[in-house]
Amino acid sequence: MEGEPSAEKKASSCTPVVSESREGPTGSKEDEELSLITWNIDGLDGEEQPERARSLCSYLLSYSADVVLIQEMVQAYMRFMYKRLADTYTFIEGGREGYFTMILLKKSRLTLLDSQNLFFPNSRMMRNLLVAQVLFRGQKLWLMTSHFESCKANSVERMRQLRVVMKKMSKAPDDVTVLFGGDTNLRDYEVATVGIPSNVCDLWEQLGEPEKCRYTWDTVANTNKEIPFKCHFRFDRVYLRRATQDGIPQLDPHNMALIGLEKLRCGLFTSDHWGIYCTFSVKQK
């Protein structure tokens, strides 16, 4: 995976931005705005890894998000990314063996206070909930990522994992804002069965359910996997629980976009999942 990164991707070619009021990632960024990427990078797929890893780093450098939540990280990708991003980001690993989750925090914008790696005891796939407690402009944030149990047959365990995450989000201290982003593998009926607490919102729903951002795993548009059937799901999701204590600034969803839509020279996309790029404005309560 050595070699130089390819040219950065242009936002206009790969980013169906929902909000018309915001410039692309190369535009000016207000200090009070928080930006986040969540992406299952499919590090387990060894095909064309060097080019895909260069593309991943190019996207991350181009969008320059404050927070990056990654699923299916592997050691080869991590070493590659560390050489290119360690000056800019703090790396928080959710594991070291096999594949794992990771959180990247922009050093100039966020201060890491603590982190936790909570393993799901009934998972057969080494799945966990990775939590980073940080400060953003003096405001307390809990940043969470996870890769829920895969495959339709594991619905019961996946819903159990969703319950754990929702409970931790909804029960967080009143002066803390909580953001979760990850590959949930959730089907809509599973979410309906578990239920989302009233103080937690689904970012995609909050922004009006933009059709261009609906499906993050789409075997019609994304041809990385040779799957005999065609389907699309909203596996990758972002959830927000605002702080409720008086005087604490509120994070409001501003926009959402899918990234990674550009096919590479090798004929593959950066991942079999599209990434999600979103921004939040900070408002005084």
C-alpha positions as CSV (number, residue, x, y, z in Angstrom):
1,M,0.0,0.0,0.0
2,E,2.9,2.3,-0.5
3,G,3.0,5.0,-3.2
4,E,1.6,8.4,-3.5
5,P,-2.0,9.2,-2.9
6,S,-4.1,9.9,-6.1
7,A,-5.5,13.4,-6.7
8,E,-8.2,14.5,-4.4
9,K,-11.8,13.9,-5.5
10,K,-13.9,16.9,-6.5
11,A,-17.0,17.3,-4.4
12,S,-19.2,18.0,-7.4
13,S,-18.4,14.6,-8.9
14,C,-19.1,12.5,-5.9
15,T,-21.2,14.4,-3.4
16,P,-25.0,14.7,-3.7
17,V,-25.2,17.4,-1.0
18,V,-28.7,17.9,0.4
19,S,-28.4,21.4,1.7
20,E,-28.1,24.1,-0.9
21,S,-26.7,26.6,1.6
22,R,-23.4,24.9,2.2
23,E,-20.4,24.9,0.0
24,G,-18.6,21.6,-0.7
25,P,-15.8,20.3,1.5
26,T,-13.2,22.7,0.0
27,G,-15.3,25.7,0.9
28,S,-14.8,27.8,4.0
29,K,-15.8,26.1,7.3
30,E,-17.3,28.0,10.2
31,D,-15.6,27.4,13.5
32,E,-18.9,26.5,15.2
33,E,-19.8,23.8,12.8
34,L,-19.0,20.1,13.4
35,S,-18.4,17.7,10.5
36,L,-18.5,13.9,10.6
37,I,-17.8,11.0,8.3
38,T,-18.9,7.4,9.0
39,W,-17.8,4.7,6.6
40,N,-17.5,0.9,6.4
41,I,-14.3,0.8,4.3
42,D,-14.4,-2.9,3.6
43,G,-10.8,-3.5,4.7
44,L,-11.5,-7.2,4.6
45,D,-11.6,-7.2,0.8
46,G,-8.0,-7.6,-0.4
47,E,-8.8,-6.7,-4.0
48,E,-7.0,-3.6,-5.2
49,Q,-6.3,-2.5,-1.6
50,P,-3.5,-0.1,-2.4
51,E,-5.6,2.0,-4.8
52,R,-8.7,1.8,-2.6
53,A,-6.6,2.9,0.5
54,R,-5.1,5.8,-1.4
55,S,-8.6,6.8,-2.4
56,L,-9.9,6.6,1.2
57,C,-7.1,8.9,2.4
58,S,-7.8,11.3,-0.4
59,Y,-11.4,11.5,0.5
60,L,-10.6,12.1,4.2
61,L,-8.1,14.8,3.4
62,S,-10.4,16.5,1.0
63,Y,-13.4,16.6,3.3
64,S,-11.3,17.2,6.4
65,A,-14.0,16.1,8.7
66,D,-13.7,16.8,12.5
67,V,-14.7,13.2,13.3
68,V,-14.2,10.0,11.2
69,L,-16.0,6.8,12.3
70,I,-14.7,3.7,10.5
71,Q,-15.8,0.1,10.4
72,E,-14.0,-2.9,9.0
73,M,-10.6,-1.4,9.6
74,V,-7.6,-3.8,9.3
75,Q,-4.0,-3.4,10.2
76,A,-2.7,-2.9,6.7
77,Y,-5.1,0.0,6.1
78,M,-4.4,1.5,9.5
79,R,-0.6,1.6,8.9
80,F,-1.2,3.2,5.5
81,M,-3.6,5.8,7.0
82,Y,-1.4,6.5,10.0
83,K,1.5,7.6,7.8
84,R,-0.7,10.1,6.0
85,L,-3.1,11.3,8.7
86,A,-1.4,11.0,12.1
87,D,-0.3,14.6,12.1
88,T,-3.9,15.7,11.7
89,Y,-5.9,13.1,13.6
90,T,-5.8,11.2,16.9
91,F,-6.4,7.5,16.2
92,I,-8.6,5.5,18.6
93,E,-8.7,1.8,17.9
94,G,-11.5,-0.6,18.6
95,G,-9.3,-3.6,18.3
96,R,-6.1,-5.0,16.8
97,E,-6.9,-8.4,15.5
98,G,-8.8,-9.3,12.4
99,Y,-11.1,-6.3,11.6
100,F,-12.3,-3.6,14.0
101,T,-13.8,-0.2,14.4
102,M,-11.8,3.1,14.7
103,I,-12.5,6.8,15.5
104,L,-10.3,9.6,14.2
105,L,-10.5,13.0,15.9
106,K,-9.1,16.1,14.4
107,K,-6.4,17.3,16.8
108,S,-7.0,21.0,16.1
109,R,-10.7,20.8,16.8
110,L,-11.4,18.1,19.5
111,T,-9.8,17.2,22.8
112,L,-9.9,13.5,23.8
113,L,-10.9,13.0,27.4
114,D,-11.5,9.2,27.6
115,S,-12.5,6.2,25.5
116,Q,-14.2,2.9,26.0
117,N,-14.4,-0.2,24.0
118,L,-17.5,-2.2,24.9
119,F,-17.8,-5.7,23.4
120,F,-21.2,-7.2,22.7
121,P,-21.1,-10.4,24.8
122,N,-23.3,-12.4,22.4
123,S,-21.7,-11.4,19.2
124,R,-20.1,-14.1,17.1
125,M,-18.4,-11.6,14.8
126,M,-16.2,-9.7,17.3
127,R,-18.6,-6.7,17.3
128,N,-18.2,-3.8,19.7
129,L,-19.3,-0.3,20.6
130,L,-16.4,2.2,20.6
131,V,-17.0,5.4,22.5
132,A,-14.8,8.5,22.6
133,Q,-15.6,11.2,25.2
134,V,-14.3,14.6,23.8
135,L,-14.5,18.3,24.1
136,F,-15.6,20.4,21.2
137,R,-15.3,24.2,21.8
138,G,-15.8,23.5,25.5
139,Q,-18.9,21.3,24.9
140,K,-18.9,17.6,26.0
141,L,-19.5,15.1,23.2
142,W,-19.8,11.3,23.2
143,L,-18.9,9.9,19.8
144,M,-19.9,6.3,19.2
145,T,-19.4,3.9,16.4
146,S,-20.2,0.2,15.9
147,H,-20.5,-2.5,13.2
148,F,-23.6,-4.4,14.2
149,E,-24.0,-8.2,13.5
150,S,-24.1,-8.9,9.8
151,C,-26.5,-11.0,7.7
152,K,-30.3,-11.4,7.8
153,A,-30.2,-14.5,10.0
154,N,-28.6,-12.5,12.9
155,S,-31.6,-10.2,13.3
156,V,-32.1,-11.0,17.0
157,E,-28.5,-10.2,18.0
158,R,-28.5,-7.1,15.8
159,M,-31.6,-5.8,17.6
160,R,-30.0,-6.6,20.9
161,Q,-27.0,-4.5,19.9
162,L,-29.3,-1.6,18.8
163,R,-31.0,-1.7,22.2
164,V,-27.6,-1.4,24.0
165,V,-26.6,1.6,21.9
166,M,-30.0,3.4,22.3
167,K,-29.9,2.9,26.0
168,K,-26.4,4.3,26.3
169,M,-27.3,7.3,24.1
170,S,-30.5,8.1,25.9
171,K,-29.1,7.7,29.4
172,A,-26.0,9.9,28.8
173,P,-25.7,12.9,31.2
174,D,-27.9,15.9,30.4
175,D,-24.9,18.1,29.7
176,V,-23.5,15.7,27.0
177,T,-24.4,15.6,23.3
178,V,-24.1,12.1,21.8
179,L,-23.5,11.2,18.2
180,F,-23.5,7.6,16.8
181,G,-22.5,6.7,13.3
182,G,-21.8,3.2,11.9
183,D,-22.7,0.2,9.8
184,T,-25.8,-1.0,11.7
185,N,-26.8,-3.6,9.1
186,L,-30.4,-2.7,10.3
187,R,-33.5,-3.4,8.3
188,D,-36.3,-0.9,8.9
189,Y,-38.6,-3.5,10.5
190,E,-35.9,-4.2,13.1
191,V,-35.7,-0.5,14.0
192,A,-39.5,-0.4,14.3
193,T,-39.4,-3.5,16.6
194,V,-36.8,-2.1,19.0
195,G,-38.0,1.5,18.8
196,I,-35.8,4.7,18.9
197,P,-36.0,6.7,22.2
198,S,-37.9,10.0,21.9
199,N,-34.7,12.0,22.7
200,V,-32.7,10.3,19.9
201,C,-33.2,11.3,16.2
202,D,-32.1,9.6,13.0
203,L,-30.2,12.2,11.0
204,W,-31.5,11.1,7.6
205,E,-35.1,11.3,8.9
206,Q,-34.4,14.7,10.6
207,L,-33.2,16.1,7.2
208,G,-36.3,15.1,5.4
209,E,-35.4,11.6,4.2
210,P,-33.4,12.8,1.1
211,E,-33.7,10.1,-1.5
212,K,-30.1,10.6,-2.8
213,C,-28.8,9.6,0.7
214,R,-31.2,6.7,1.4
215,Y,-29.2,3.7,0.4
216,T,-25.6,3.2,1.6
217,W,-25.2,-0.4,0.5
218,D,-26.5,-0.6,-3.0
219,T,-25.5,-3.6,-5.2
220,V,-27.1,-2.0,-8.2
221,A,-24.9,1.1,-8.2
222,N,-21.9,-0.4,-6.4
223,T,-20.4,-3.4,-8.3
224,N,-17.5,-4.2,-5.9
225,K,-19.2,-7.4,-4.7
226,E,-20.3,-10.2,-7.1
227,I,-23.7,-10.8,-5.5
228,P,-26.2,-12.9,-7.5
229,F,-29.1,-10.7,-6.4
230,K,-29.5,-7.0,-6.5
231,C,-30.6,-5.1,-3.5
232,H,-30.1,-1.8,-1.5
233,F,-30.4,-1.0,2.2
234,R,-29.8,1.9,4.5
235,F,-27.3,0.0,6.6
236,D,-25.2,3.0,7.6
237,R,-26.9,5.4,9.9
238,V,-26.2,8.4,12.1
239,Y,-28.1,9.1,15.3
240,L,-28.1,12.2,17.5
241,R,-29.1,12.8,21.1
242,R,-28.9,16.5,22.0
243,A,-27.8,17.7,25.4
244,T,-30.8,18.8,27.5
245,Q,-29.2,20.9,30.3
246,D,-30.0,24.6,30.2
247,G,-27.3,26.7,28.7
248,I,-25.7,23.9,26.8
249,P,-25.3,24.6,23.0
250,Q,-27.4,22.4,20.7
251,L,-26.1,20.4,17.7
252,D,-28.6,20.7,14.8
253,P,-28.2,18.6,11.6
254,H,-27.2,20.8,8.7
255,N,-26.7,18.6,5.8
256,M,-25.9,15.0,4.7
257,A,-24.2,13.6,1.6
258,L,-23.0,10.2,0.4
259,I,-19.3,9.9,-0.6
260,G,-17.2,7.3,-2.4
261,L,-19.5,7.3,-5.4
262,E,-16.6,7.7,-7.9
263,K,-15.3,4.5,-9.5
264,L,-11.5,4.3,-9.4
265,R,-9.1,3.5,-12.2
266,C,-8.9,-0.1,-11.1
267,G,-12.6,-0.4,-11.8
268,L,-13.7,-0.7,-8.2
269,F,-15.1,1.8,-5.7
270,T,-13.3,2.8,-2.5
271,S,-15.6,0.5,-0.6
272,D,-18.7,-1.6,-1.2
273,H,-20.5,0.9,1.1
274,W,-21.0,4.5,0.4
275,G,-19.7,6.8,3.2
276,I,-21.8,9.4,4.9
277,Y,-20.6,13.0,5.3
278,C,-22.7,15.2,7.5
279,T,-22.4,18.6,9.2
280,F,-24.0,20.0,12.3
281,S,-24.5,23.6,13.3
282,V,-24.1,24.7,16.9
283,K,-26.8,26.9,18.4
284,Q,-27.2,28.3,21.8
285,K,-30.2,26.8,23.6
